[in-house]
């Protein structure tokens, strides 16, 4: 099992605290949810583009 240092734990705790603040902010939450979905979509599109590019390279190389 990988060793987790104190900095990583503190960073994770800070992230959770910020997330809790957002969850409790009724005005901010919808905007954050929308941005999260948009970012997920962009990441999925980028992953698909990488997959397609890898397949095209594989086909070009004749493997």
N, CA, C and O atoms as CSV, one atom per row, in Angstrom:
chain,resi,resn,atom,element,x,y,z
A,1,UNK,N,N,0.847,-1.184,0.000
A,1,UNK,CA,C,0.000,0.000,0.000
A,1,UNK,C,C,0.889,1.242,0.000
A,1,UNK,O,O,1.877,1.306,0.731
A,2,UNK,N,N,0.537,2.213,-0.811
A,2,UNK,CA,C,1.343,3.428,-0.929
A,2,UNK,C,C,1.248,4.259,0.345
A,2,UNK,O,O,0.196,4.350,0.979
A,3,UNK,N,N,2.364,4.854,0.692
A,3,UNK,CA,C,2.398,5.708,1.879
A,3,UNK,C,C,1.784,7.066,1.525
A,3,UNK,O,O,2.095,7.656,0.491
A,4,UNK,N,N,0.926,7.533,2.389
A,4,UNK,CA,C,0.285,8.835,2.197
A,4,UNK,C,C,0.863,9.782,3.234
A,4,UNK,O,O,0.814,9.517,4.436
A,5,UNK,N,N,1.414,10.896,2.749
A,5,UNK,CA,C,2.027,11.815,3.711
A,5,UNK,C,C,0.988,12.779,4.291
A,5,UNK,O,O,-0.140,12.876,3.808
A,6,UNK,N,N,1.400,13.476,5.327
A,6,UNK,CA,C,0.499,14.377,6.056
A,6,UNK,C,C,-0.031,15.483,5.147
A,6,UNK,O,O,-1.179,15.903,5.294
A,7,UNK,N,N,0.794,15.962,4.204
A,7,UNK,CA,C,0.366,17.022,3.302
A,7,UNK,C,C,-0.816,16.555,2.457
A,7,UNK,O,O,-1.770,17.307,2.260
A,8,UNK,N,N,-0.761,15.315,1.953
A,8,UNK,CA,C,-1.855,14.789,1.135
A,8,UNK,C,C,-3.148,14.690,1.941
A,8,UNK,O,O,-4.230,14.984,1.433
A,9,UNK,N,N,-3.027,14.275,3.192
A,9,UNK,CA,C,-4.207,14.174,4.053
A,9,UNK,C,C,-4.794,15.555,4.300
A,9,UNK,O,O,-6.005,15.745,4.186
A,10,UNK,N,N,-3.944,16.517,4.636
A,10,UNK,CA,C,-4.421,17.883,4.885
A,10,UNK,C,C,-5.062,18.480,3.637
A,10,UNK,O,O,-6.076,19.172,3.725
A,11,UNK,N,N,-4.474,18.214,2.485
A,11,UNK,CA,C,-5.020,18.716,1.231
A,11,UNK,C,C,-6.401,18.114,0.968
A,11,UNK,O,O,-7.320,18.820,0.553
A,12,UNK,N,N,-6.543,16.818,1.207
A,12,UNK,CA,C,-7.835,16.154,1.012
A,12,UNK,C,C,-8.883,16.711,1.972
A,12,UNK,O,O,-10.033,16.919,1.587
A,13,UNK,N,N,-8.489,16.950,3.212
A,13,UNK,CA,C,-9.418,17.515,4.197
A,13,UNK,C,C,-9.858,18.909,3.761
A,13,UNK,O,O,-11.042,19.238,3.839
A,14,UNK,N,N,-8.913,19.728,3.303
A,14,UNK,CA,C,-9.254,21.073,2.822
A,14,UNK,C,C,-10.238,21.004,1.655
A,14,UNK,O,O,-11.183,21.790,1.582
A,15,UNK,N,N,-10.009,20.061,0.748
A,15,UNK,CA,C,-10.901,19.886,-0.394
A,15,UNK,C,C,-12.305,19.513,0.069
A,15,UNK,O,O,-13.294,20.038,-0.443
A,16,UNK,N,N,-12.387,18.614,1.031
A,16,UNK,CA,C,-13.697,18.211,1.551
A,16,UNK,C,C,-14.409,19.364,2.248
A,16,UNK,O,O,-15.627,19.504,2.136
A,17,UNK,N,N,-13.657,20.183,2.960
A,17,UNK,CA,C,-14.251,21.348,3.628
A,17,UNK,C,C,-14.815,22.313,2.590
A,17,UNK,O,O,-15.924,22.823,2.753
A,18,UNK,N,N,-14.055,22.567,1.524
A,18,UNK,CA,C,-14.536,23.454,0.459
A,18,UNK,C,C,-15.771,22.867,-0.216
A,18,UNK,O,O,-16.713,23.593,-0.536
A,19,UNK,N,N,-15.765,21.558,-0.432
A,19,UNK,CA,C,-16.927,20.906,-1.041
A,19,UNK,C,C,-18.158,21.053,-0.149
A,19,UNK,O,O,-19.261,21.290,-0.641
A,20,UNK,N,N,-17.967,20.913,1.152
A,20,UNK,CA,C,-19.088,21.059,2.085
A,20,UNK,C,C,-19.642,22.480,2.048
A,20,UNK,O,O,-20.855,22.677,2.120
A,21,UNK,N,N,-18.758,23.469,1.935
A,21,UNK,CA,C,-19.211,24.861,1.840
A,21,UNK,C,C,-20.066,25.059,0.591
A,21,UNK,O,O,-21.090,25.740,0.635
A,22,UNK,N,N,-19.643,24.466,-0.514
A,22,UNK,CA,C,-20.395,24.584,-1.764
A,22,UNK,C,C,-21.749,23.896,-1.630
A,22,UNK,O,O,-22.769,24.430,-2.065
A,23,UNK,N,N,-21.754,22.704,-1.024
A,23,UNK,CA,C,-23.009,21.965,-0.852
A,23,UNK,C,C,-24.002,22.748,0.007
A,23,UNK,O,O,-25.213,22.628,-0.180
A,24,UNK,N,N,-23.503,23.536,0.932
A,24,UNK,CA,C,-24.372,24.309,1.820
A,24,UNK,C,C,-24.794,25.651,1.223
A,24,UNK,O,O,-25.672,26.319,1.769
A,25,UNK,N,N,-24.185,26.049,0.118
A,25,UNK,CA,C,-24.490,27.327,-0.516
A,25,UNK,C,C,-25.501,27.090,-1.641
A,25,UNK,O,O,-25.134,26.659,-2.734
A,26,UNK,N,N,-26.749,27.368,-1.369
A,26,UNK,CA,C,-27.831,27.064,-2.317
A,26,UNK,C,C,-27.726,27.857,-3.623
A,26,UNK,O,O,-28.207,27.401,-4.660
A,27,UNK,N,N,-27.109,29.027,-3.582
A,27,UNK,CA,C,-26.961,29.821,-4.803
A,27,UNK,C,C,-25.803,29.319,-5.655
A,27,UNK,O,O,-25.877,29.334,-6.884
A,28,UNK,N,N,-24.747,28.880,-5.009
A,28,UNK,CA,C,-23.552,28.458,-5.735
A,28,UNK,C,C,-23.655,27.028,-6.255
A,28,UNK,O,O,-23.095,26.712,-7.304
A,29,UNK,N,N,-24.354,26.172,-5.544
A,29,UNK,CA,C,-24.407,24.753,-5.889
A,29,UNK,C,C,-24.835,24.480,-7.332
A,29,UNK,O,O,-24.166,23.693,-8.001
A,30,UNK,N,N,-25.909,25.083,-7.852
A,30,UNK,CA,C,-26.295,24.793,-9.242
A,30,UNK,C,C,-25.212,25.173,-10.255
A,30,UNK,O,O,-25.007,24.469,-11.244
A,31,UNK,N,N,-24.529,26.275,-10.009
A,31,UNK,CA,C,-23.464,26.696,-10.926
A,31,UNK,C,C,-22.297,25.725,-10.878
A,31,UNK,O,O,-21.703,25.407,-11.908
A,32,UNK,N,N,-21.971,25.257,-9.688
A,32,UNK,CA,C,-20.866,24.309,-9.549
A,32,UNK,C,C,-21.233,22.981,-10.207
A,32,UNK,O,O,-20.408,22.378,-10.894
A,33,UNK,N,N,-22.466,22.526,-10.000
A,33,UNK,CA,C,-22.908,21.277,-10.631
A,33,UNK,C,C,-22.815,21.376,-12.149
A,33,UNK,O,O,-22.339,20.452,-12.809
A,34,UNK,N,N,-23.269,22.496,-12.698
A,34,UNK,CA,C,-23.243,22.698,-14.147
A,34,UNK,C,C,-21.803,22.703,-14.662
A,34,UNK,O,O,-21.503,22.080,-15.681
A,35,UNK,N,N,-20.919,23.404,-13.959
A,35,UNK,CA,C,-19.510,23.448,-14.360
A,35,UNK,C,C,-18.879,22.063,-14.269
A,35,UNK,O,O,-18.065,21.692,-15.115
A,36,UNK,N,N,-19.253,21.299,-13.245
A,36,UNK,CA,C,-18.730,19.949,-13.076
A,36,UNK,C,C,-19.142,19.061,-14.248
A,36,UNK,O,O,-18.321,18.328,-14.799
A,37,UNK,N,N,-20.415,19.132,-14.622
A,37,UNK,CA,C,-20.915,18.332,-15.741
A,37,UNK,C,C,-20.208,18.732,-17.034
A,37,UNK,O,O,-19.833,17.871,-17.829
A,38,UNK,N,N,-20.026,20.032,-17.245
A,38,UNK,CA,C,-19.336,20.501,-18.447
A,38,UNK,C,C,-17.896,19.999,-18.480
A,38,UNK,O,O,-17.400,19.595,-19.532
A,39,UNK,N,N,-17.230,20.023,-17.335
A,39,UNK,CA,C,-15.849,19.550,-17.280
A,39,UNK,C,C,-15.789,18.046,-17.531
A,39,UNK,O,O,-14.895,17.574,-18.234
A,40,UNK,N,N,-16.725,17.291,-16.968
A,40,UNK,CA,C,-16.767,15.853,-17.212
A,40,UNK,C,C,-16.958,15.572,-18.699
A,40,UNK,O,O,-16.303,14.694,-19.261
A,41,UNK,N,N,-17.857,16.320,-19.331
A,41,UNK,CA,C,-18.125,16.135,-20.756
A,41,UNK,C,C,-16.873,16.435,-21.582
A,41,UNK,O,O,-16.543,15.694,-22.508
A,42,UNK,N,N,-16.182,17.519,-21.244
A,42,UNK,CA,C,-14.966,17.884,-21.969
A,42,UNK,C,C,-13.888,16.815,-21.793
A,42,UNK,O,O,-13.173,16.487,-22.741
A,43,UNK,N,N,-13.774,16.277,-20.587
A,43,UNK,CA,C,-12.778,15.235,-20.342
A,43,UNK,C,C,-13.128,13.959,-21.108
A,43,UNK,O,O,-12.235,13.286,-21.623
A,44,UNK,N,N,-14.408,13.622,-21.188
A,44,UNK,CA,C,-14.840,12.443,-21.932
A,44,UNK,C,C,-14.561,12.622,-23.423
A,44,UNK,O,O,-14.117,11.689,-24.092
A,45,UNK,N,N,-14.819,13.813,-23.937
A,45,UNK,CA,C,-14.541,14.093,-25.349
A,45,UNK,C,C,-13.050,13.996,-25.637
A,45,UNK,O,O,-12.651,13.443,-26.663
A,46,UNK,N,N,-12.225,14.527,-24.746
A,46,UNK,CA,C,-10.773,14.463,-24.926
A,46,UNK,C,C,-10.291,13.018,-24.894
A,46,UNK,O,O,-9.425,12.633,-25.680
A,47,UNK,N,N,-10.842,12.225,-23.995
A,47,UNK,CA,C,-10.456,10.814,-23.906
A,47,UNK,C,C,-10.842,10.078,-25.182
A,47,UNK,O,O,-10.082,9.245,-25.675
A,48,UNK,N,N,-12.016,10.382,-25.716
A,48,UNK,CA,C,-12.456,9.754,-26.956
A,48,UNK,C,C,-11.547,10.149,-28.116
A,48,UNK,O,O,-11.189,9.309,-28.942
A,49,UNK,N,N,-11.174,11.423,-28.178
A,49,UNK,CA,C,-10.265,11.880,-29.230
A,49,UNK,C,C,-8.924,11.160,-29.146
A,49,UNK,O,O,-8.361,10.776,-30.171
A,50,UNK,N,N,-8.412,10.976,-27.940
A,50,UNK,CA,C,-7.151,10.252,-27.767
A,50,UNK,C,C,-7.291,8.803,-28.210
A,50,UNK,O,O,-6.386,8.248,-28.833
A,51,UNK,N,N,-8.418,8.195,-27.890
A,51,UNK,CA,C,-8.656,6.803,-28.274
A,51,UNK,C,C,-8.719,6.672,-29.793
A,51,UNK,O,O,-8.138,5.752,-30.369
A,52,UNK,N,N,-9.425,7.595,-30.436
A,52,UNK,CA,C,-9.534,7.577,-31.895
A,52,UNK,C,C,-8.165,7.792,-32.529
A,52,UNK,O,O,-7.809,7.103,-33.484
A,53,UNK,N,N,-7.396,8.744,-32.004
A,53,UNK,CA,C,-6.061,9.010,-32.548
A,53,UNK,C,C,-5.162,7.788,-32.394
A,53,UNK,O,O,-4.395,7.466,-33.302
A,54,UNK,N,N,-5.247,7.113,-31.268
A,54,UNK,CA,C,-4.431,5.915,-31.047
A,54,UNK,C,C,-4.832,4.814,-32.024
A,54,UNK,O,O,-3.974,4.106,-32.551
A,55,UNK,N,N,-6.131,4.671,-32.263
A,55,UNK,CA,C,-6.600,3.645,-33.197
A,55,UNK,C,C,-6.145,3.970,-34.618
A,55,UNK,O,O,-5.741,3.075,-35.360
A,56,UNK,N,N,-6.208,5.252,-35.000
A,56,UNK,CA,C,-5.762,5.650,-36.334
A,56,UNK,C,C,-4.273,5.384,-36.507
A,56,UNK,O,O,-3.844,4.910,-37.559
A,57,UNK,N,N,-3.490,5.685,-35.487
A,57,UNK,CA,C,-2.050,5.426,-35.548
A,57,UNK,C,C,-1.795,3.935,-35.677
A,57,UNK,O,O,-0.931,3.508,-36.442
A,58,UNK,N,N,-2.543,3.153,-34.933
A,58,UNK,CA,C,-2.410,1.699,-34.978
A,58,UNK,C,C,-2.716,1.188,-36.389
A,58,UNK,O,O,-2.018,0.314,-36.903
A,59,UNK,N,N,-3.767,1.741,-37.010
A,59,UNK,CA,C,-4.149,1.331,-38.363
A,59,UNK,C,C,-3.093,1.763,-39.382
A,59,UNK,O,O,-2.779,1.014,-40.307
A,60,UNK,N,N,-2.541,2.976,-39.212
A,60,UNK,CA,C,-1.504,3.468,-40.126
A,60,UNK,C,C,-0.250,2.610,-40.057
A,60,UNK,O,O,0.396,2.342,-41.070
A,61,UNK,N,N,0.078,2.190,-38.855
A,61,UNK,CA,C,1.282,1.391,-38.665
A,61,UNK,C,C,1.095,-0.042,-39.137
A,61,UNK,O,O,2.053,-0.814,-39.174
A,62,UNK,N,N,-0.131,-0.404,-39.499
A,62,UNK,CA,C,-0.403,-1.726,-40.035
A,62,UNK,C,C,-0.322,-2.842,-39.012
A,62,UNK,O,O,-0.003,-3.983,-39.345
A,63,UNK,N,N,-0.605,-2.511,-37.789
A,63,UNK,CA,C,-0.533,-3.542,-36.740
A,63,UNK,C,C,-1.900,-4.063,-36.415
A,63,UNK,O,O,-2.040,-4.935,-35.558
